[in-house]
Amino acid sequence: MGEKQSPERLFELRAEIAKALSHPIRLRMIEILAKEGDKCVRELTESVELSQSSISKHLKTLKSSGVVSSHKEGVKTYYSLATPCVNNFFKCMDKVIREDLQNRGVELLNHTGRIGGREDETT
């Protein structure tokens, strides 16, 4: 059996994950992994257009928080979402953003180039 954690520890752990998710590059990397599956550092470097060392640092942060996991295939290390449900969290966040902007009468140009971004209402 494992040791019991205090309720405060749960909030600390949530804060660690939130901190790992609080960078736009890491959010972009998570989206790539969610949509395209496992990627090695080189593939992420090409997708995100950052240096290998920067990508590696971001991956280290995501891995230490438990958001991504890794596995070796030969000499390459591949990264994936440890729990793909994190993508559901982002869908929920997107819904909050859309509704807030709509309430303020502001239109959002999303990353697909469409106004309003109503492609997913599954939360």
N, C-alpha and C positions, 0 to 999 in steps of 0.2 A: 504494500500500500504506500501511496505517496504522502508527503507531509501536507497538512492543511495550510492554505494561504488565507491571510486576512482579506476582508472585503476591500480594504485600502490598496492591497497589492494588485487586485484586479484593475483598479483605476490607473495604477502606475504602469502596468503592462499595456493597457490600452493607450496610455500616453506615449509609450515607446513606439508602438505601431503607428500612431498618428504622427509622431515626429518623423518616422521613416517615410511616411507618405506625404510629407509636407514640402516636397520639392518638385517643381514642374517636370524636370528631367526624369525623376523616378516614376512619376505618374505616367509619363509617356512610355517608359520602358514597360511598366505593368500593362498598359493597354496593348502594346505590341505582343507581349507574352500571352495575354488573354486571347487576342485575335489570331495570332499566328503560331502559337505553341512554342516549344522549346527553342532556345536560341543560344549560340555561343557568343562570347564577348565580341569576336570579329563581326558577326552578323548584327549585333546590337550597335556596334560602333558605326557600321554603314547606315543602319536605319535612323539612328539618332544624330549622326554626324558630329560626334564628339571623339576625343582621343580615347585610346584603349585604356589609359590609366584613369581617366575620368569615369568611364563606364564601369571599370572594375571597382572603383571606390563606391559608386552608387549601388552596385550589386552587393558589395560587402555590407552596406547599411541595410539593404532590403533583406539580405540573408540573415543577418544577426537579429533582426526583428521578427523573423519567421515568415515573412511575406513571400519570399522566393526560396526555392531549394535548388540543389545542383546535383548532377551526376556526370561521371566521366565516361567518355566513349573514346578509347584510344588516348591520344594526347590532348583532346579537346574536352573542356568542361561545358556542359549545357545547363542552362538555367530555365526554370519554369516556375509558375505560380505554385506555391506550396498548397494553398487553398484557393481554388479558382473562384470561390464565393466572394472574394475581395472585389471582383468585377461587379457583383450585385450592389455592393456598397457604393461604387462609383455611379452606377445607374440611378440609385436613390439620390445621391448628391446632385447629379445632373437634373433630376426632376425638381429638386428644391431650387436650384439655380433658375431653371426655366420659369417656374411658378413665381419666384420672387421678381424676376425681370419682367414677366408679364404683368404682375400687379403694379409695377412701376412704369409700365408702358414702354419698356425698352426691348428692342429686338436683338437677338444674339445670333451672330454668324458663327455656326459651329464648324468644326474641323472638316466636315464633308462639303462645306460651301453652301449649305442650305440655311435659310433663315428660320429661326424658331426651334429647330432641332427636335421635332416630335417623333423621331423614328423609334423610340422605345418607351413604352409606358408600363413596363413589367416590374413594378415594385409594389 
